[in-house]
Amino acid sequence: MVVLFAVNLVAVAGLVSARRDAREAIRGQAKLETRTDARAFEVLLAQQHADLSFLARSQPLVGLGEEIPSGDPVARRWARLDVEASLLLFLQSSPAVARLEVGSGSSQLAAVAERRDGTPQLAAPGDPPPEIEGWLYASWPLGGGAGELRAWVDPAPLLATAGPGLVLHRDVAPEASEPSAAPPEDAEPVHSDMWVPPLAGWVERSAGTGAISGAVERLADRYRTTLLLNVALMPLSIVLGALTLRRVRRVARLETEREQETRLRALERQVQHADRLASLGRFAAGIAHEINNPLEGMANYLELLEDDLDGGREESARRWVPRLREGIDRAAGVVRQVLSFAEPGRGEAAPVDLAQVAQDALGFLGGHPDCQSVELELMAGEAVPLVGDAQTLGQLVLNLVLNACQAQGEEGKVEVLVRRDGDEAELVVRDRGPGFPEELRSSSFEPFRSSRGSLGLGLVVCQGIVTQHGGSIAARERDDGPGGEVRVRLPLGTDAARSDTGDAA
């Protein structure tokens, strides 16, 4: 942009200097041409005067001095025709001559020819000559004293012949042989004493005759327009350049971000794979821990049973058998819960009390490591019966409460609200943890999305259970303080709920 602006400035300075030099050269050339044309005009005036002098000595006009018999009308008629023809031919060949008069002597023969509307014509001898300002006048005696030739000359055709655009300014002072006033700088004086009165004045070129000057001015105007367009386009060029640079930088940044995102996704996949393996390990450890408790009890009961059998105490040994069967049932219950976690829709729909399901789930979680230091509170004033699968609904409450316990750390409180709201049952699980921020709320129910490093399937399973029962589930921040809440709404016993649960089974 700076170079373009500098080039334009240099071009403008050169244009101004060239136009000034061109004007000086044109002025000098015009003055020289005007001087040459002025001399040519004087030469044409002299040539016109000489031609008229030659006409005065021509044979038809000189023959007027010869005696023409007055009684011979034919001879007089032919003499008159010769003179008139000579005058018309001269007017035809000399555009500057406006009027010619021939006056005879004793023969009383006279002829007049003048130019009317540019056409030579004869006039009556008695018609007075027109008084036209600017015409030149001169007279010549005819040979033999027969009369004289009088001529009026219009200088305009001679000026046009001498040079284009010439204008004659005459000095009107009487008896003046030189101009009484100084002509303009570009004018050229002219003088001719062959006319009456003698011609004195100057010639100059009219405005608009400088073709070269006009061309220079037009060129300057065009370049001025081009310069203005360049100046107007410079801001646009700067803006377009800035936008282009910005776009190039943005493309480069996007390419860099794309490469970084590609590498980040690869790392995320690796991390997710490691998280899944870790979650799977924690899940397997949890199953082993849950099964290990009844197995340890069964091992103790087996030792007692062996001791009684070795001591011959058969009746005492029989009392440990139900305890062993209870341990087996507990281990089988853990396995069934694992299967319900993997396939939550395997249960059958039946009348169930949601409040009792929630109470059983809280009782089961009372000994869980993540829930031992957390206060669990159930708020259920009355039974809330609905049609559903008790096992999967228990898994729903268990997962929601377990997530709430894990979100609060070692201490906190989880509130479980079960109530009836019209034709629907409502289950609300509240905690005092970090809650559900806006940026994580939309992805809370997506698989393998967890803020605690877990497998990220708990809420997904919960959403599947709620959907199979024809209900809805939503997560949000608590209204009464910090923490989050998950609100589940289930139909009490609609046909849709029955149908969905039966299809899932």
N, C-alpha and C positions, 0 to 999 in steps of 0.2 A: 504493500500500500504506500509506503514512504517513497519507494522508487517510482511508482506510478505517479504520485503527486509531484515529485521533483521533475519527472519528464514533462508533465503537463505545464509546470511553471516555466521550464526552459523553452518549451514550444510556444507558450504565450509571449514570453519576452522576445523570442526570435520573430514571432509574427508581428508584434508591435514595431520592432526595429525594421523588419522587411517592409511593412506597410508605410512607415515613414520614408524609407529610402525610395520605395516605389512612387510615393506621392511626389517627392522631390524630382525624381527622374521624369515622371509623367508631366509635372509642371514645366520642367525645362524643355522636354520634348514638345509639349503643347505650345510653349512660347516660340520655339523655333519653327514649328509648323505654322503658327499664326503669322510670324514674320514672312515666311515663304509664301503663304497664301495671300498676304497683303500685297507683296510685290507682284504676285501673279494677277491679283485683282487690278492693280495699276496697269499691268501689261495688257490685260483684257480690255480695259477702258481705252488705252491707246490704240489697240488693234481695232476696237469698235469705231473709234474716231477715224482711223485710217480707212476702214471699209466704207464709212459714210462719205469720206472725201473722194474715194474711188467712184462711189455711186454718182456723186455730183459731176464727175468728169466722164461719165459713161455716154455712149453715143446717143441713146434716146433723149437724155436730158440736154446734152450739148446741141442736139439737132433742133432744140426749141429756138435757138438763136437764128436759125435760117428763116427767111421770109416765107410764110405760108400764105398762098393766095386766099384772100378773105372770101372770095366767091366760090371757092372749091370746098364744099362741106366734106367730101370724101377724104381729101387730104388731111383736113383738120381732124376728122374722125380717126383716121389711122395714126396720126401723130399722138393723139390723146390716148389711144389704146396702147401704143408703145410705152408711153410714160407710166400709165397705170399698171401695165404688166410688169415693168421693171420694179416699181414700188412693191407690188405684191410678192414678187419673187424674192426681193431683198428681205421683206418681213418674214417670209417663210424660212429663209436661211439664217436669220438673225433673231433668236427668241428674245433678246434683251431690248430690241427696238420696239417701242410701243406705238409711235405715230410718225408718219412722214408726210410732209407737205411740200409741194412744188408750185411756186408762183412764177408765171411767165411775165414777160415785159409787154411790148406793144401788141403781141398776138393775143393777149388776154386769155391765154391757155393756163389753166390751173388744175392740179390733181391732188387728192388727199387719200391716204391709206392708213388704217389703224387696226390695232388688234383688239377684238371684242371676244371675250370669253376664251382667249387663247387662240382665236382663228383670225387670220388676216382678212380684212374686208375693206372695200372702198367706201368713202364717205363723201358727203356733199362738200364742195369747196367752201361754202359759206359757214360750215359748222365750226365753232370755236374749239380750240384745243382744250382738253380736260385739265383741270388744275389738280394734279396728283402730287401729294407731298413726297419728296424723295426722288422724283424723276430728274434726270439730267437733260439739259437742253444745249443745242449747238446749231449753227447755220453755216451754209457754204454757198458762195456765189456760183452761178452756172456760167459756163463758157459763153462768150459772145455778149455778155451783159443781158441775157434773156430772162433773168430772174434769180431766184435763190432756192436752195434746198434747206428746209428746216426739219430737225429730228428731235424726238423726245425718247430718251433711253431709260429703262427701268434697271437699276443696278442689281436687283435681287437675283436674276438668272446668272449674271456674271459672278456674284458672290458664291452661288451654288456650284458654278463651274470651277471657281478658284479653290474651294475647299468646303467640306461638309460642316454645317453648323455655324458658319460665319454670320455675324451681325454687324451692320454698318451704322455707326453713330456719326452724324454730320455736325460740324460746327456751324451754328446758325448765325454767327456774327457776320454782318455784311462786309463785303470787300475784304474778307480775311483770306490770307494765303497760307496761314498756319493755324492749327487749333488754338483757340483762346484758353482752353483748360487742359491740364495735364491728363492724358489718358490713364486708365487703370494699369496696374503692374503687368497683367497678362495680355493687355491690348497692344496693338501695333498701329502707329499713325499711317495714314494714307493721304496722298495729295495728287491732284490732277488739275492743271490750269487750262485744259483744252475745252472746258465747258463754261457755260455762263449761268450763274457765277462759278468761279473755280471751285472744284471739289476739295474740301478740307475736313478731316475727321479721323476716325480710327475704327479698326475692326477688332472684334473679339469673338471667341467661340461661345456659343450659347451653352447653358447648363445641360448636363446629361449627355454631352458628346464624348466624354472620356471613357471609351470602351474598356481600356486597360484598367483605369482606376475603378470602374464599376466591377470588373472581374475580381480585382484585389479585394474590394469591399465585400463582395459576395463570398469570396473564399474566407475572409476574416469572420463573417457572420456564421458561415457553416462550421468553422473550427471553434468559434465561440459556443455554438450549440453543442458541438461534440464535447467540449470541455465541461459545459454544464451537465451534460448527461454522465460524463465520467465522474464528476464530483457527486452527482446524485447516486450513482451506482456504487461509489466507494463504501458508504455505510452498509449498503445491502451486501456487498462483497465481504465486508468484515463480519457481518452477522452470519452469512452463509459459511464463511471460513470457520467461525467459532462453532456453529452448529455441526459442521463436518468434523472438526477436531473433537468436539464433545461426543459425537457418535462413534468416532474411531476409538476414543478412550473407553466409551461405554462397551463397545464390542470387545475390546481387549479385556476389559474388566469382566464382562460376562464369560468370555472364554476362560479366563483364569478361574472365575468362580465355578464354571462348569467342570474344569479339571479338578479343582479342589473338592467339589461336590461328589465327583466320581470317586475320588480317593476316599472321601469321607463315607460314602455309601459302602465301599468295600470294607472300610474299618468297622462301620456299623454292623454289617453282616457278620463280620468276625466276632464283634462284641456280642451281638444277639445270639450267635451260635454258642459262644461261651456262656452267656446268661442262661440259655435254654439248658445247656448241660448242667450248669450250677443249680438251676431251678429243679431240674429232674433229680439231681442228687439230693436237694433239700426235700423234694417230694418223697423220694424213696426213703430218706432218713426219717421223715415224719411217719410214713407207713410202718417202718420198722419199729419206731418208738411206740406207736399205738398198739401194734401186735405184741411187742415185747412185754408190756404190762400184764396182759392175761397169761402169757407164756410163763412169766416168772411166778405168777400165782399158781399156775398149774404145776410147775416144777416143785414148789413147796408142798402142795397137796400130795403129789406123788411120793415125796420122801416120807410124809406122815403115813401115807397108805402103806408103804413098804415096811415101815417100822411096826405098824399094827399087824400086818400079815406075818412078819417074822416072829412077833411075840404071840401069835395065835389069837389075837383080839379081832376076831372076824366082824363082830357087831360094830366095834369102833371103826374098823376100816370102811364099813359101808357108808358112814356119814360123809366121807370125803369124795365119794363119787359124784353127788350133785354139784359140789364145788368145781370139780373138773369139767363137768358138762357146762356149767355157767361160764367158765373160762373159754371153752370152745365156742360157745355162742357169742361171747364178746369178740373173739377173733374173727368169727364169721361175719359179725356185724360190721367190723372195720373193713373187711373185704367187700361187703355189699356197698358200703359207702364209697369205696374206691371205684367200684363199678358204676355207681350212680353218678360219680364225678365224671367218668369217661363217657357214659351214655345216660344223660339226665332224663331222657324220655322213656325209660324202660318200665316205669311204674304204671299202675292202672289208676284211673280216676275213681274217686269214692268220696263220700261225705267226710270232711275232716275239719277240725277246729284249729284255725290258724293261731289262736292264742296259745293253745296247748302245744302246737308244733314249735312256736317260739320259745316256750318255757322249757321243753325238752332240749332244744338246741343250746340254750343258755346253760342248762345243767350239764350237758356234755362238754361244753367249752370251759366249764369252771376249773377243770384241772389242766387245761392247755397252758403250755409255758408262756405264750404270748398274751394270755388273758388272766394269769394268776394275779398280777399286780394291778389290773384294771377293774374298776367297779362296774359291774353289769347290772343294769336296772331295767326291769320289764314293767311297762305301763299298759295293762290290759284290764279294763274294768269288767268285761263280760266276755262270754264266748262269742267267737266270730266264725260261724260255720260257713263253709263253702265247699264246692265240688272240685277236687284236685287230687294230686298224688302226694301223700304225706311225706314220703321219702325224699322226693325232689324239692318239696317246699321246705323241709327241714334243711336240706343242703343249701337252699337259697338263703335262709336265715343264718345258717352257720357261716357261709362265705361272707355275707355282709357284715356280721358281727366280728368275724375274724379280721377282715380288712380294717374295720374301725379300730380294733385293738392294736393292730400292727402300725396304724397310722399315728397313734398317740405315744408310742414309745413304752417305757416301763410304767408310767403312772398316767391316770386319766379316768375318764368315765364314758361309758357307752350307754345310751338310752335307746330302748327298743319300745316303740309305740305301736300297738295293734288295736284297731278300732274299726267300727262299721260306719260307712259314709254312704247312705242311700242304698243303691243296688250294688255297691262295691265295697270290698274290704281294703283297708289301707294299712300298709306296713312301712314304718319310718324308723330308720336307724341313724342316730346322730352321734357324733364324736366331737372331741376337742382338739383335733389334729389340724394340719395345715389347710384342710378343706379342698375344694376343687376350683383352682384358678380358671379364669375365662379361657386362657390359651390351651388348657388341658381338658376342659369340660367336653369339647366335641370329640376328643379321641379317647375318652375314658373307657368306652365300651368296645374299643378295637382290640383285636387279639395281639398278644405280645407287646402291649404297651403298659409299662409299669414304672412308677417313679421311685419304687423301693428296691429295684433289682430282682423282682420275682419273675415268674414265668408270664404273668400278665393274662391269665385265663380266668381268674375268679369272677370278675364282673361280666366277662363274655358268657360264662356258664349261667350266671344269674339272669342275664338278658334272655338267653335261650329258654330258661325255665319260665320266666314271666311271659314270653311270647307264646309258648306252648299252652299256657293257661289263659290266653286271651287278654292279658293285662298290659301295663305300661310301666316303665322304670325310668327315673331321671335322677341326676346328681346335681347338687348346687351347694352354695354357701349357706350357712345357718343364718337365720334372721336375728337371733337373740345373742349373738356373740361370735367369737372365732370358732372355726371348725366347719365341718361339712355334714351333709345329710344326704341319704339316698331314700327316695320316696317311691314305693311300689304300690300300684293300684291293681286289684284283681277282681274280676266279676264273681259274685257270690255263687251263682249256679246257673249261668246262661247256657243255652244249647251250644253256643259257639265254643265255650270253654270245654264243655263235655266232648264235643267233636274233635277239637284240637288235641285234647289230652289223649283221646282214644286213638287218633291217627298216629300221634307220636309213639304210643305204646306199640 
